[in-house]
Amino acid sequence: MLPRALLLPLRRPLPTIRTPTRMLHTYTRPSLSTHPTTPASIVPRLLSGHITSSAICATASAGVSALLQQVRGMKVRSSVKKLCDGCKSVRRKKGRYVYIICSKNPKHKQRQG
């Protein structure tokens, strides 16, 4: 083996490859308050031909977000328990599942299994 002092000058440094960095820009959406997007306000603009795709997308996304906020799921756990006074235990599906249904807080809905 050669001494380390003799080997160091023989080693070539690895070339460093630099990738160009791109600036990431966030595009701003027009606020929903500047363009009325209720279905009643879009119909006259549809008939006149003066409607933009952003107004259609804003109306569609508003309808989808309203649906997503109303639907509440159910927690699936290995063991369920009552969390408050409004919770009650229910057996469904031929006794296969135990459900906890709450009349006070919809977040307390649970299913065992």
N, C-alpha and C positions, 0 to 999 in steps of 0.2 A: 504494500500500500504506500502510495506517495503521501507526503505530509500535506496537511490541509492548506498550508500557505502556498504550495505549488499548484494546487487544484483550483483555487478561487479565481485566478486570472483567466483560466481556460473556460470557465462557465460563461455562457452568454445570458444576459438578462432576457426574460420573456417579454415579447412585445406586448404592450398594453393596447388593447383595442377599445377605443372610446366610441360609444354609440351616441349619436346626436340626441339631445334631450328635446322633447317637444313640450311646448307650453300647453297645458290643459286649460281650456277656457270653459267656464260654465255659462251657458246661454240662459238669459233670463226670459221667462215666459211673461206675456202680458198678463196683468192681474185680472182676475175674474170679474172684478167690480167695474172695469172700464168697458167691458163688452157684456151686455146682458145676454145670458145664455139660457134663459128659460125657454121651453118649447114654444110658448106663445110668441116670444120675441123672434124666434128663428123662422117661423113659418112665413111671415111677410117677406123676410130677406131671401128665403128660398125661392119664393115665387118671383121676386124681382131679379134674382140672379146675383145679388150682392151679398154673398156669404163666403166666409173663408173657412178653410179646413180646420183652423185652430178653434173656431167657434163650435164646430161639430165635435171635435175631439174633447173640448172642455165640457160640453154637455154630456157626452158619453162617459167621460171619466167622473163627472159629478154623480151620474146615475149609478155607476159601478161602485163608487166609494160609499154612497148611501146604502147600497145593498150589503156591502161588506161590513159596515158598522152595525147593522141590525142583527146579523146572524151571529149567534154566540154558540161556541162549541161546548164540548163536555170533556172534563178531565178523566182520563182513564188511569186507574191506579190499582195496585195489587190489593190494598185494603182501604176501604172507604170509611169515613166517619162523619157524623153530623158536626157542622161547624158553627151553627147558630140555632136560635129557637125556631126559625122558619124552616129548617131542613127536616125532611122526612124521608124515611127509607121505604123503597118500593122494590118488589121482586117482579121481574118481567122475563119474557122469553122462556116460559115453562120453568121458572126458577133458576135459570142458568146465570142470569146477571142480577146483581143488586145495584139499584140506582139510588142516588141521593138527589132529591129534587127540592129546591129552595124557593119559597114564595117571596122572601125578602131580598135576596141577593142572587141574581142569575149566575154570578161567578162561582157559586158553590155547587153547581151541577157536576156530579161525578158518576162514573160507572166502574164497577169492579170487573176486572178481567182484562 
